[in-house]
Amino acid sequence: MPALDLNAEMLSLLSHMREMASTAPSLDALQKGIVEAIAHRLPYCNWTGFYMLDPNDPDTLVLGRYIGDPTPHVRIPVAQGICGAAAASAQTVLVDDVNADPRYLSCSIKTKSEIVVPVFAHGKVIGEIDIDSHTHAAFSQIDRKFLEEAAGVVGAYVESRSVTCPCNPETTRGTAA
């Protein structure tokens, strides 16, 4: 398989994310900065957010910081949806056409494609980055590589800060687009 080179914008975003991680006062602040940066700098990312495993119910993903239209899916069982599939398999899930995938939990009729990338800390899935696009087949293997590196920034932050509760359902909230 040929090497996948990230474009200049993605490299710049990763540098920005690493800088944010070095100074972020909390995981919430880091995630807020990441979703804002991706949403504003990659125009095909129409909904960008984090789902984190609920520390009181590790079989449930809880919506954290996001940018985009509100979603009714604020809690997703690990056994459901594309988000659940990524968490359960501990692998990135890239869907070119959400309407052709029976796992898709419909959030918006505008969504055409989705990529979900697990976030790991201490060798375990603790959450994920979820991105939807209004364009069919919007995400490439380069996007996958970029988002897996971005997820690695979040995981390293959790490990370095000894964050024991990556998701606090009482403080998670979206951010208007």
Phi, psi and omega per residue, in radians:
M1 nan 2.308 -3.121
P2 -1.195 2.695 3.094
A3 -1.159 2.446 3.111
L4 -1.773 2.074 -3.142
D5 -1.726 2.250 3.087
L6 -1.267 2.569 3.105
N7 -1.351 2.987 -3.060
A8 -1.049 -0.680 -3.137
E9 -1.124 -0.735 3.132
M10 -1.173 -0.709 3.094
L11 -1.103 -0.711 3.098
S12 -1.118 -0.740 3.113
L13 -1.090 -0.769 3.121
L14 -1.086 -0.716 3.089
S15 -1.061 -0.769 3.108
H16 -1.085 -0.730 3.133
M17 -1.116 -0.735 3.120
R18 -1.125 -0.678 3.088
E19 -1.121 -0.775 3.095
M20 -1.036 -0.751 -3.114
A21 -1.090 -0.527 -3.116
S22 -1.311 -0.306 -3.088
T23 -2.176 -0.122 -3.072
A24 -1.095 2.286 -3.140
P25 -1.325 -0.251 -3.115
S26 -2.753 2.846 3.062
L27 -1.090 -0.699 3.113
D28 -1.016 -0.784 3.135
A29 -1.118 -0.713 3.109
L30 -1.112 -0.815 -3.131
Q31 -1.112 -0.683 3.091
K32 -1.038 -0.826 3.136
G33 -1.091 -0.678 -3.125
I34 -1.192 -0.822 -3.116
V35 -1.135 -0.655 3.105
E36 -1.131 -0.758 -3.118
A37 -1.125 -0.816 -3.137
I38 -1.103 -0.845 -3.087
A39 -1.071 -0.646 -3.094
H40 -1.478 -0.396 -3.053
R41 -1.880 -0.237 3.077
L42 -2.114 1.623 -2.948
P43 -1.096 -0.317 3.117
Y44 -1.456 -0.056 3.084
C45 -1.627 1.704 -3.011
N46 -1.590 -0.339 3.030
W47 -2.493 2.133 -3.087
T48 -2.293 2.175 -3.116
G49 -2.773 3.024 3.072
F50 -2.001 2.428 2.880
Y51 -2.052 2.325 3.132
M52 -2.124 2.584 3.089
L53 -1.148 2.356 3.118
D54 -1.235 2.121 -3.115
P55 -1.115 -0.365 3.109
N56 -1.619 -0.176 3.134
D57 -2.653 1.442 -3.031
P58 -1.151 -0.011 3.056
D59 -1.701 0.207 -3.109
T60 -2.320 2.310 3.028
L61 -1.599 2.409 -3.127
V62 -2.060 2.305 3.123
L63 -1.098 2.300 3.060
G64 -1.976 -2.437 -3.140
R65 -1.105 2.427 3.076
Y66 -2.717 2.837 3.002
I67 -2.288 2.272 3.139
G68 2.441 -3.014 3.135
D69 -1.102 2.595 3.073
P70 -1.024 2.630 3.124
T71 -2.139 2.499 3.055
P72 -1.332 -0.186 -3.057
H73 -1.620 1.349 3.134
V74 -1.565 -0.328 3.045
R75 -2.369 2.187 -3.118
I76 -2.200 2.126 3.037
P77 -1.082 2.474 -3.123
V78 -1.025 -0.402 -3.133
A79 -1.477 0.066 -3.064
Q80 -2.204 2.611 2.992
G81 1.252 3.084 3.093
I82 -1.198 -0.662 3.081
C83 -1.080 -0.783 3.101
G84 -1.085 -0.678 3.131
A85 -1.098 -0.716 3.132
A86 -1.154 -0.728 3.138
A87 -1.188 -0.757 -3.100
A88 -1.170 -0.670 -3.094
S89 -1.543 -0.239 -3.061
A90 1.019 0.613 3.135
Q91 -2.399 2.649 3.061
T92 -1.121 2.411 3.067
V93 -2.079 2.136 3.135
L94 -2.066 2.142 -3.100
V95 -2.117 2.038 -3.124
D96 -1.282 -0.543 -3.118
D97 -2.430 1.740 -3.078
V98 -1.086 -0.512 -3.130
N99 -1.222 -0.309 3.106
A100 -1.655 -0.039 -3.102
D101 -1.887 2.002 -3.082
P102 -1.150 -0.248 3.120
R103 -1.365 -0.312 -3.018
Y104 -1.088 2.221 3.016
L105 -1.676 1.889 -3.028
S106 -1.091 2.196 3.092
C107 -1.962 -0.654 -3.066
S108 -2.633 2.401 3.100
I109 -1.200 -0.258 3.127
K110 -1.362 -0.394 -3.084
T111 -1.217 2.245 -3.141
K112 -2.026 -0.562 3.140
S113 -2.500 2.814 -3.052
E114 -2.633 2.597 2.982
I115 -2.351 2.349 3.132
V116 -2.245 2.180 -3.050
V117 -2.114 2.094 3.127
P118 -1.132 2.583 3.014
V119 -1.865 2.230 -3.124
F120 -1.947 2.487 2.944
A121 -2.486 2.354 -3.134
H122 0.952 0.623 3.072
G123 1.371 0.109 -3.112
K124 -2.177 2.612 3.032
V125 -1.213 2.225 3.085
I126 -2.019 -0.193 -3.122
G127 3.025 -2.784 -3.104
E128 -2.857 2.770 2.964
I129 -1.750 2.242 -3.119
D130 -2.102 2.212 3.127
I131 -2.303 2.294 3.069
D132 -1.951 2.670 3.073
S133 -2.327 2.619 3.070
H134 -1.479 0.105 -3.122
T135 -1.994 2.355 3.034
H136 -1.089 2.469 3.057
A137 0.891 0.771 -3.078
A138 -1.280 -0.421 -2.982
F139 -1.860 2.307 -3.128
S140 -1.831 3.113 3.049
Q141 -1.161 -0.442 3.060
I142 -1.214 -0.706 3.043
D143 -1.056 -0.727 3.129
R144 -1.025 -0.855 -3.133
K145 -1.064 -0.791 3.125
F146 -1.021 -0.862 -3.086
L147 -1.221 -0.559 3.055
E148 -1.152 -0.638 3.067
E149 -1.213 -0.675 3.094
A150 -1.106 -0.735 3.081
A151 -1.075 -0.620 3.092
G152 -1.113 -0.602 3.082
V153 -1.096 -0.761 -3.137
V154 -1.159 -0.790 3.128
G155 -1.065 -0.735 3.116
A156 -1.126 -0.648 3.094
Y157 -1.066 -0.822 3.141
V158 -1.054 -0.775 -3.138
E159 -1.144 -0.742 -3.064
S160 -1.274 -0.477 -3.125
R161 -1.691 0.017 -3.091
S162 0.891 0.732 3.085
V163 -1.187 2.077 -3.099
T164 -1.659 -0.350 -3.126
C165 -2.208 1.506 -3.053
P166 -1.165 -0.260 -3.123
C167 -2.346 2.173 3.035
N168 -2.038 1.727 -3.040
P169 -0.986 -0.402 -3.129
E170 -1.340 -0.301 -3.108
T171 -2.001 -0.064 3.135
T172 -1.297 2.525 -3.131
R173 -2.838 2.731 3.131
G174 -1.469 3.094 3.070
T175 -2.289 2.272 -3.135
A176 -1.062 2.560 3.139
A177 -1.205 nan nan
